[in-house]
Amino acid sequence: MIDSLHVAKKLTLLKVFLGAPGDLTEEREVASRIVARVNLQIAEPRGFMLKLVQFPSAIQPGIGGEPQDVINRQVGKCDAYLVMFWRRFGTPTKRYASGTVEEFEEAYGEWLTDPSTRVWVYFSKRPFYPEAAELSELNKLFEFKNRLTQQGVLYSSFESVQEFETKLSDNLARLVLEKEALSGLGESDLLFHLGASKHFARDLREVVEETDVAGVVFVDLDNFKDVDKIVTPTRSNAILNELAWAMFNSVRSRGQMYRYGGDEFAIIIPNRTQGETIQLAERVRQAIERSGPFEGIQVTASLGVACSPSVPKGELFHHANQAVHASKLSGKNCVTIAPLSSARVELLKELKRDRDYF
């Protein structure tokens, strides 16, 4: 690590681990080229250096309970984990169905303790003609996809090496820009780890494309503006960060949370029933209510929930946004489920003419 930093001329090192069975040779080579390009064009000018860690090029021989132990020990904690599959599931380990699955579980555990950790799971859809021996591998991959779905993990896919190159380039560039925003800030400041509205829109499109069932929860804090008027900007940020942690701890692995703007937050929840999504929204509401009061003011939250197939997947955000306004209209500190009745929609349109109402 010290040698790497010295070579990088004091650049901040960002470790990116790539785990994949041996059938993704071309993608591994492309990943190395992408890292070099992002370093040159984006990372180094901003004071960072990406280091790609993958087997076997970055792993030295060693001794452990099994070979995977040697790999895990040398990988250590990374800023981002990229896990890929194509035709093969991988070789079983003592603990998991394959080494690549174990690498995913290690990454998932890191994310649970540190939400700034990035975990990207990709499945290649490049065409191939499977041999008889590969059919069992494909069945294992299908079962693993189902398990990811049940965990609420959003995976992605690519149909060509060129598409993979584009997606990985975007992910790495975003990683560097997020770290740049965090420079000089405390690691406990969750607000700067959350995706912004543009990331929410992009990720929601991907969820809609990749999943059969999806939900959106929109959260608008009640009375926070009153607190903001009487405290310093530093104190305001600290309070908002505390509320963000309360929400995040209620969501955890069930969804992806974003700061949509100011005191508004959005949560994407893939592969959960409407009942599960409503329960999650209610947990978020209760967590915020328990966090106050602040400076003598009780901060609560109005929430709107929209789930497919109750509303079209392409209109999830629109309906969730309508529902959160309905929660404000209903007295705040409550959860409203979309779709709204036509009469309620018309009432909201009328009230929106008075912007101060909300």
C-alpha positions in Angstrom: 0.0 0.0 0.0 2.8 2.5 0.9 4.7 1.6 -2.2 1.6 2.1 -4.3 1.0 5.5 -2.8 4.6 6.5 -3.3 4.5 5.5 -7.0 1.2 7.4 -7.3 3.0 10.6 -6.0 0.7 10.8 -3.0 -2.5 10.2 -4.9 -5.3 8.8 -2.8 -5.6 5.1 -3.7 -9.1 3.6 -4.5 -9.1 -0.2 -4.6 -11.5 -1.9 -7.1 -11.9 -5.7 -6.9 -12.9 -7.7 -9.9 -14.3 -11.2 -9.2 -15.4 -13.5 -12.0 -15.1 -17.1 -13.2 -12.5 -17.9 -15.8 -14.8 -17.6 -18.8 -14.8 -13.7 -18.9 -11.2 -13.3 -20.2 -12.1 -10.5 -22.6 -14.0 -8.5 -20.0 -11.1 -8.8 -17.6 -8.8 -7.3 -20.2 -11.2 -4.6 -21.0 -11.5 -3.7 -17.3 -7.8 -3.2 -17.1 -7.9 -0.8 -20.0 -10.8 1.1 -18.6 -9.1 1.6 -15.3 -6.0 2.9 -17.0 -8.1 5.3 -19.1 -10.2 6.6 -16.1 -7.0 7.1 -14.1 -5.5 9.2 -16.9 -8.6 11.3 -17.8 -10.6 11.6 -14.5 -9.0 10.2 -11.4 -5.4 11.5 -11.4 -6.3 15.1 -12.2 -8.6 15.0 -9.1 -5.9 13.5 -6.8 -7.0 9.8 -7.0 -5.7 6.6 -8.4 -7.7 3.5 -9.1 -6.0 0.1 -8.4 -7.7 -2.9 -10.0 -7.3 -6.0 -7.9 -8.2 -9.3 -9.6 -7.1 -12.9 -9.7 -4.6 -14.0 -10.7 -2.7 -10.9 -11.8 -2.8 -9.0 -8.4 -2.8 -12.1 -6.1 0.4 -13.7 -4.8 0.7 -17.4 -4.0 0.1 -18.2 -0.3 -1.2 -20.7 2.2 -4.7 -20.7 3.8 -7.4 -23.1 4.8 -8.2 -23.2 1.1 -7.2 -21.2 -2.0 -10.1 -18.7 -1.6 -8.8 -17.8 1.9 -5.6 -16.6 0.3 -7.5 -14.5 -2.2 -9.8 -13.0 0.5 -6.9 -12.1 2.7 -5.0 -10.3 0.0 -8.1 -8.5 -1.4 -8.9 -6.8 2.0 -11.4 -4.0 2.1 -12.0 -2.3 -1.3 -13.9 0.9 -2.3 -15.8 -1.0 -5.0 -16.4 -4.6 -5.9 -17.3 -5.8 -9.4 -18.7 -9.3 -9.7 -19.5 -10.8 -13.1 -20.9 -14.1 -14.5 -21.4 -15.5 -18.0 -21.4 -19.2 -18.7 -19.8 -20.5 -15.5 -20.8 -20.3 -11.9 -17.4 -21.0 -10.5 -15.6 -23.5 -8.3 -17.2 -24.4 -4.9 -15.5 -23.3 -1.7 -15.9 -24.6 1.9 -18.4 -21.9 2.7 -20.2 -21.0 -0.6 -21.4 -22.5 -3.8 -18.5 -20.9 -5.7 -15.5 -18.6 -5.1 -17.2 -15.8 -7.0 -20.3 -16.1 -4.8 -18.0 -15.9 -1.8 -16.4 -12.7 -3.1 -19.9 -11.3 -3.6 -20.9 -12.1 0.0 -17.7 -10.5 1.3 -18.5 -7.4 -0.7 -22.1 -7.4 0.5 -20.9 -7.6 4.1 -18.7 -4.6 3.6 -21.6 -2.6 2.2 -23.8 -3.5 5.2 -21.2 -1.9 7.5 -20.2 1.0 5.2 -22.8 2.4 2.8 -20.1 4.1 0.7 -18.9 0.8 -0.5 -20.0 0.1 -4.1 -21.0 -3.4 -5.2 -21.8 -4.0 -8.9 -23.1 -7.4 -10.1 -23.2 -8.0 -13.8 -24.4 -10.9 -15.9 -23.2 -11.2 -19.5 -25.9 -11.9 -22.1 -23.4 -12.5 -24.9 -24.7 -15.4 -27.0 -23.0 -18.8 -26.9 -24.0 -22.4 -27.6 -23.9 -24.3 -24.3 -22.2 -27.7 -24.0 -23.8 -30.5 -22.0 -21.4 -29.9 -19.1 -22.4 -26.2 -18.9 -26.1 -26.8 -18.4 -25.7 -27.4 -14.7 -23.7 -24.2 -14.4 -26.5 -22.3 -16.1 -29.0 -23.7 -13.6 -26.8 -22.6 -10.7 -26.6 -19.1 -12.3 -30.4 -18.9 -12.6 -30.8 -20.0 -9.0 -28.2 -17.4 -7.9 -30.1 -14.6 -9.8 -33.3 -15.6 -7.9 -31.5 -15.4 -4.6 -30.2 -11.9 -5.4 -33.7 -10.9 -6.3 -35.0 -12.2 -3.0 -32.3 -10.2 -1.2 -33.3 -7.0 -3.0 -30.0 -6.8 -4.9 -30.2 -5.0 -8.2 -28.0 -6.6 -10.7 -27.4 -5.5 -14.3 -26.5 -7.1 -17.6 -24.7 -6.4 -20.8 -25.1 -7.9 -24.3 -21.7 -7.0 -25.6 -18.2 -6.2 -24.5 -18.7 -2.7 -25.7 -21.8 -2.2 -23.5 -19.8 -3.6 -20.6 -17.1 -1.1 -21.3 -19.5 1.8 -21.2 -21.2 0.7 -18.0 -18.0 0.1 -16.1 -16.5 3.4 -17.3 -19.6 5.2 -16.0 -19.4 3.4 -12.7 -15.7 4.1 -12.1 -16.1 7.8 -13.1 -19.0 8.1 -10.6 -16.9 6.4 -7.9 -14.1 9.0 -8.4 -16.5 11.9 -8.4 -18.2 10.7 -5.2 -14.8 10.3 -3.5 -13.9 13.8 -4.6 -17.0 15.2 -3.0 -16.1 13.4 0.2 -12.6 14.8 0.4 -12.1 16.4 3.7 -15.5 15.3 5.1 -16.2 12.8 7.9 -16.9 9.3 6.8 -19.9 9.4 9.1 -21.6 12.0 6.8 -24.1 9.8 5.0 -25.6 12.6 3.0 -22.6 12.7 0.7 -22.7 8.9 0.2 -26.2 9.0 -1.1 -26.9 9.2 -4.8 -28.4 12.4 -6.2 -31.6 13.0 -8.2 -29.9 12.3 -11.6 -28.5 9.0 -10.3 -32.0 8.1 -9.0 -33.6 8.7 -12.4 -30.9 6.6 -14.1 -31.1 3.8 -11.6 -34.9 3.7 -11.7 -34.8 3.3 -15.4 -32.5 0.3 -15.0 -34.7 -1.2 -12.3 -37.7 -0.9 -14.5 -35.9 -2.7 -17.3 -34.3 -5.4 -15.2 -37.1 -6.4 -12.8 -40.7 -7.6 -12.9 -41.8 -5.8 -9.7 -40.5 -2.5 -8.4 -41.5 0.2 -5.9 -40.6 3.8 -5.1 -40.9 5.5 -1.8 -40.7 9.3 -1.7 -39.9 10.9 1.6 -40.4 14.6 2.4 -39.4 15.8 5.9 -42.0 17.7 7.8 -41.0 20.9 9.8 -37.3 20.6 8.9 -37.4 24.0 7.3 -38.5 25.4 10.7 -35.4 23.9 12.3 -33.2 25.1 9.4 -34.2 28.7 10.1 -32.9 28.8 13.7 -29.7 26.7 13.5 -26.3 27.2 11.8 -25.6 25.5 8.5 -23.3 23.1 10.2 -25.9 22.1 12.8 -28.6 21.8 10.1 -26.3 19.4 8.1 -25.7 17.4 11.3 -29.4 17.0 12.0 -30.2 16.1 8.4 -27.4 13.6 8.5 -28.8 12.0 11.6 -32.3 11.7 10.0 -30.7 10.2 6.9 -29.0 7.5 9.0 -32.4 6.8 10.7 -33.9 6.2 7.2 -30.9 4.2 5.9 -31.0 1.9 8.9 -34.6 1.2 8.2 -34.0 0.4 4.5 -30.5 -1.3 4.5 -30.3 -4.0 1.9 -34.0 -3.9 1.0 -33.5 -0.9 -1.4 -31.3 1.9 -2.6 -31.7 5.4 -1.0 -31.1 8.8 -2.6 -31.1 12.4 -1.5 -33.4 13.8 -4.1 -32.9 17.4 -3.0 -32.9 19.5 0.2 -34.9 17.6 2.7 -36.4 15.2 0.2 -35.3 11.6 -0.2 -36.2 8.8 -2.6 -35.9 5.0 -2.2 -35.9 2.4 -5.0 -37.1 -1.0 -3.8 -36.7 -3.8 -6.4 -38.4 -7.2 -6.2 -40.6 -6.7 -3.2 -44.3 -7.0 -2.8 -46.4 -3.9 -2.3 -47.1 -5.0 1.3 -43.4 -5.3 2.0 -42.7 -1.9 0.5 -45.5 -0.3 2.5 -44.1 -1.9 5.7 -40.7 -0.5 4.9 -42.1 3.0 4.3 -43.9 2.8 7.7 -40.6 1.8 9.4 -38.9 4.8 7.8 -41.7 7.1 9.1 -41.4 5.7 12.6 -37.6 6.0 12.6 -37.8 9.7 11.7 -40.5 10.4 14.3 -38.3 8.7 17.0 -35.3 10.8 16.1 -36.6 14.2 17.3 -37.3 16.7 18.5 -34.6 19.0 17.4 -34.2 22.5 18.9 -37.7 21.9 20.4 -39.2 21.1 17.0 -40.6 17.7 16.2 -39.5 16.6 12.7 -41.6 13.9 11.0 -42.0 12.7 7.5 -44.7 12.5 4.8 -44.2 9.5 2.5 -45.6 8.4 -0.8 -45.5 4.8 -2.0 -45.9 3.6 -5.6 -45.5 -0.1 -6.6 -46.0 -2.0 -9.8 -48.2 -3.6 -10.9 -50.6 -1.2 -9.1 -49.2 1.6 -11.2 -47.3 1.3 -14.5 -43.5 0.8 -13.9 -42.7 3.8 -16.1 -44.8 6.1 -13.9 -43.6 5.0 -10.5 -41.9 8.3 -9.5 -44.9 10.4 -10.8 -47.3 8.4 -8.6 -45.0 8.3 -5.6 -44.6 12.1 -5.9 -48.4 12.6 -6.0 -48.8 10.3 -3.0 -46.3 12.3 -0.9 -48.2 15.5 -1.6 -51.4 13.7 -0.5 -49.7 12.8 2.8 -48.9 16.5 3.3 -52.6 17.3 2.6 -53.7 14.6 5.1 -51.9 16.2 8.0 -48.3 15.1 7.5 -46.5 12.2 9.3 -48.2 9.5 7.4 -47.8 7.1 4.4 -50.1 7.4 1.3 -50.3 4.6 -1.2 -50.7 5.2 -5.0 -52.7 5.3 -7.1 -54.8 8.2 -5.8 -58.5 8.6 -6.7 -59.3 11.0 -9.5 -61.0 13.4 -7.1 -57.9 13.5 -4.8 -55.7 14.2 -7.8 -57.8 17.1 -8.8 -57.7 18.5 -5.3 -53.9 18.3 -5.3 -53.8 20.1 -8.6 -55.9 22.9 -7.1 -53.8 23.2 -4.0 -50.5 23.2 -5.8 -51.4 26.6 -7.2 -50.6 27.8 -3.7 -47.0 26.7 -3.4 -46.8 27.7 0.2 -49.3 25.0 1.1 -46.8 22.2 0.9 
